[in-house]
Amino acid sequence: MNKKIFGALIILVLSPLAVADSTQQAFEAMQQSFSKAGQAGMERLQQDETQRLCSAGAASNGLTDDALAKILAANEAAVKLPADGNYFGDWKRGQAIAQLGTGLQSSDDPAKPAGGNCYACHQMAESEIAYGTIGPSLLHYGKLRGNSQPIVDYTWRVLYNAKSYFACTHMPRFGSQGILDEQQLRDVMSYLLDPESPVNQ
Amino acid sequence: MKQRLWRVVSVAVMACMPFVVGAQQQEDPVAEYRELFGEDNPAELWEQRGEGLWREARGPKNVPLSSCDFGLGAGVIAGAYAQMPRYFADTGRVEDLESRLVTCMSTIQGFDRETMLRSRFGDGDKKSDLEALTAYIVGQSRGHTVEIKLQHPAEKAAYETGKSLFFYRAGPHDFSCASCHGESGKRIRLQSLPGLLEKKDAQFAFTTWPGYRVSQGELRTLEWRLADCFRQQRLPQLGYGSPAAVALVMFMAVNANGGKMDAPNLKR
């Protein structure tokens, strides 16, 4: 109890940091309210700096310039380009990854690879009408952009860690958070950029 | 009454047929079912069971729930849900309807809390008393205006916590509630998402839970919806009636102030 009062006093003293406190308040409520389920352990409630700054920014008046710079730098540093310099795989496997919505949920089998669930948010191939609209349409992604090295490099970076370009985007950091492995990312690259892929038909 | 109930049952069976979504139905995927159901909603089965549970003497103490106070006085349920969550002096906590039911069923009727929580969500033949009671009591606020006054400091604190939870990004996918519900007019695959920061959407969302979910053949409550959202956020399990759950319900309820209750409703 005394500890709590002491904590409250500290928070009052540090009131200029009110925004950070609001995420701290959320974290404390979650600690009391959640329990481990399947592969989703309590450690997942702990935010990294990007998550903390983006949450605080969204709950207030947006990001400060300083926070924006920090997020972009940290996430740019987290991008790994493919070790063998090969950016491409198989668009058919990429399509399956784009369709698959499971992976890393408490109800999912941790032994099975996660999907990218791209269609939850993006339009991709014209033939797939069940697409979401949270992200921009990627219809004809490669056809519109070609596959010059800058486009290839940019696309890899956005898939690997979209927050290296768009600070607080809703898009998960598929590579740096270990949601998709390097080969899966190559396959999705092909789905987006291969002229044979349905995305570019 | 019997005949009407039978109609509801047969419509419920039809609802279990494969759910086909076409692009032309994007705006309201349950429109076809609404037409099929007419004024009937299989949720009535839960409401009726809940009404029985409300009146019956039950639990180790063999008494009805009629002394339970939902904020408008002992046993008053008409319009009570439209003013919840709220602070309750007897527990010293802010409670939503679902956590209040757990409180009353344990203190008044003597039910074991843990046992109740284990069967909080129904599944086929395993019926949940909490769900049925929730459906019935929410139904007693149909047509009432949502009016959360945020008078008690604990109510204000719950709202603030709920707001910060709404924006709290975490887990391998960096998701928060706001990832899907921060803007209106968006959808996941073909499912429209209510933007819970915008009045019209927030009112629609809050006033239509619980709902009979056509795709699951079950009635689902608002706490079920929240817990399942967190599962999809790749986060651990949200505790039923927990401080975070109540805070989020409070945030949603306040954003829905002025809306007219229309639940139990029908959901995809």
Chai-1 contact restraints between the chains, C-beta under 6 A:
chainA,res_idxA,chainB,res_idxB,connection_type,confidence,min_distance_angstrom,max_distance_angstrom,comment,restraint_id
A,S22,B,S164,contact,1.0,0.0,6.0,A-B,restraint_1
A,Q25,B,T161,contact,1.0,0.0,6.0,A-B,restraint_2
A,Q25,B,S164,contact,1.0,0.0,6.0,A-B,restraint_3
A,A26,B,S164,contact,1.0,0.0,6.0,A-B,restraint_4
A,A26,B,L165,contact,1.0,0.0,6.0,A-B,restraint_5
A,A26,B,Y168,contact,1.0,0.0,6.0,A-B,restraint_6
A,A29,B,T161,contact,1.0,0.0,6.0,A-B,restraint_7
A,A29,B,P243,contact,1.0,0.0,6.0,A-B,restraint_8
A,A29,B,A244,contact,1.0,0.0,6.0,A-B,restraint_9
A,A29,B,A247,contact,1.0,0.0,6.0,A-B,restraint_10
A,M30,B,A244,contact,1.0,0.0,6.0,A-B,restraint_11
A,Q32,B,P243,contact,1.0,0.0,6.0,A-B,restraint_12
A,S33,B,G239,contact,1.0,0.0,6.0,A-B,restraint_13
A,S33,B,S242,contact,1.0,0.0,6.0,A-B,restraint_14
A,S33,B,P243,contact,1.0,0.0,6.0,A-B,restraint_15
A,S33,B,A244,contact,1.0,0.0,6.0,A-B,restraint_16
A,F34,B,P236,contact,1.0,0.0,6.0,A-B,restraint_17
A,F34,B,L238,contact,1.0,0.0,6.0,A-B,restraint_18
A,S35,B,P236,contact,1.0,0.0,6.0,A-B,restraint_19
A,S35,B,Q237,contact,1.0,0.0,6.0,A-B,restraint_20
A,K36,B,P236,contact,1.0,0.0,6.0,A-B,restraint_21
A,A37,B,P236,contact,1.0,0.0,6.0,A-B,restraint_22
A,A37,B,Q237,contact,1.0,0.0,6.0,A-B,restraint_23
A,A40,B,P236,contact,1.0,0.0,6.0,A-B,restraint_24
A,M42,B,P236,contact,1.0,0.0,6.0,A-B,restraint_25
A,R44,B,G171,contact,1.0,0.0,6.0,A-B,restraint_26
A,R44,B,L235,contact,1.0,0.0,6.0,A-B,restraint_27
A,L45,B,A170,contact,1.0,0.0,6.0,A-B,restraint_28
A,Q47,B,A170,contact,1.0,0.0,6.0,A-B,restraint_29
A,Q51,B,R169,contact,1.0,0.0,6.0,A-B,restraint_30
A,Q51,B,A170,contact,1.0,0.0,6.0,A-B,restraint_31
A,Q51,B,D174,contact,1.0,0.0,6.0,A-B,restraint_32
A,C54,B,R169,contact,1.0,0.0,6.0,A-B,restraint_33
A,S55,B,F167,contact,1.0,0.0,6.0,A-B,restraint_34
A,S55,B,Y168,contact,1.0,0.0,6.0,A-B,restraint_35
A,S55,B,R169,contact,1.0,0.0,6.0,A-B,restraint_36
A,A58,B,F167,contact,1.0,0.0,6.0,A-B,restraint_37
A,A58,B,A178,contact,1.0,0.0,6.0,A-B,restraint_38
A,A59,B,S164,contact,1.0,0.0,6.0,A-B,restraint_39
A,A59,B,F167,contact,1.0,0.0,6.0,A-B,restraint_40
A,L104,B,P172,contact,1.0,0.0,6.0,A-B,restraint_41
A,L104,B,R234,contact,1.0,0.0,6.0,A-B,restraint_42
A,Q105,B,R231,contact,1.0,0.0,6.0,A-B,restraint_43
A,Q105,B,R234,contact,1.0,0.0,6.0,A-B,restraint_44
A,S106,B,R231,contact,1.0,0.0,6.0,A-B,restraint_45
A,A120,B,I188,contact,1.0,0.0,6.0,A-B,restraint_46
A,A120,B,R189,contact,1.0,0.0,6.0,A-B,restraint_47
A,I129,B,A23,contact,1.0,0.0,6.0,A-B,restraint_48
A,A130,B,R189,contact,1.0,0.0,6.0,A-B,restraint_49
A,A130,B,L190,contact,1.0,0.0,6.0,A-B,restraint_50
A,G132,B,R187,contact,1.0,0.0,6.0,A-B,restraint_51
A,G132,B,I188,contact,1.0,0.0,6.0,A-B,restraint_52
A,G132,B,R189,contact,1.0,0.0,6.0,A-B,restraint_53
A,T133,B,K186,contact,1.0,0.0,6.0,A-B,restraint_54
A,T133,B,R187,contact,1.0,0.0,6.0,A-B,restraint_55
A,I134,B,K186,contact,1.0,0.0,6.0,A-B,restraint_56
A,H170,B,S179,contact,1.0,0.0,6.0,A-B,restraint_57
A,P172,B,H173,contact,1.0,0.0,6.0,A-B,restraint_58
A,P172,B,D174,contact,1.0,0.0,6.0,A-B,restraint_59
A,Q177,B,P172,contact,1.0,0.0,6.0,A-B,restraint_60
A,I179,B,P172,contact,1.0,0.0,6.0,A-B,restraint_61
